[in-house]
Amino acid sequence: MITVDFGRLPSDPGKRILDVGCGSGRHTAEAARRSGWTAIGSDLNPADLRSARDRLNYHEQAGATGGGPWGFLAADATRLPFADQTFDIVVCSEVLEHIPDHHLAVAELVRVLKNGGDLVVSVPRYLPERICWALSSDYYQSNGGHVRVYRRRQLVHILAKAGVQVWDHHWAHGLHAPYWWLKCLVGPTRTDSRLVNLYHRLLVWDMMKKPRLSRALDRALNPIAGKSLVLYATKP
């Protein structure tokens, strides 16, 4: 599931990109497809890092990478082990809502970004996330520990205070918000709900096959119920 629209970012070869909180490596793998890019993913979860390495190894063997170097490391988003201005692009997707000191994390994202580089941040969108919290008192704990909900203007202000200027935004995953509402209704930790499991199969099928009808429906739902808010910013 790709949240970031890489088409909005510079595509010239030689870029160095850091995917902070990379999870299973979905955005790192997408970056590695770009010709000559260096793609680095960081995360604190060892199991996710193993999955991410397996994903990139598979893509590389299948010839689905752009030939540039890639790698993964365990790192805390609030203490990134890189020098100032190391990366041309920094991605932080669906991570800040988990971090108690999000101001420190944002400061680190900006610190390792080169002057003139692009920062992409995505978080759960305010209204769909609030509905999840309202439907289930267990949601914010079971979904990896969400500690806050962002309004767009709030996140824009946090990024601006850290030294980057937001220049674009969009919403993503309109088909996913109803899935999470349904999951919250039956219980976010339950695995035996037939309806929830069928919906999950539909989402997996959509991500793998990308049929025109469901892609069009997803785009139509994004402005109304997109699960994620995605912001694009530049470091002057």
Secondary structure, DSSP 4 states (H G I P E B T S, - for coil): ---S-GGGS---TT-EEEEET-TTTHHHHHHHTSTT-EEEEEES-HHHHHHHHHHHHHHHHTT-S-S--EEEEE-BTTB--S-TT-EEEEEEES-GGG-S-HHHHHHHHHHTEEEEEEEEEEEE-HHHHHHHHHH-TTHHHHTS-------HHHHHHHHHHHT-EEEEEEEE-TTHHHHHHHHHHH-TT----HHHHHHHHHHHHHHHH--HHHHHHHHHHHHHH-SEEEEEEE--
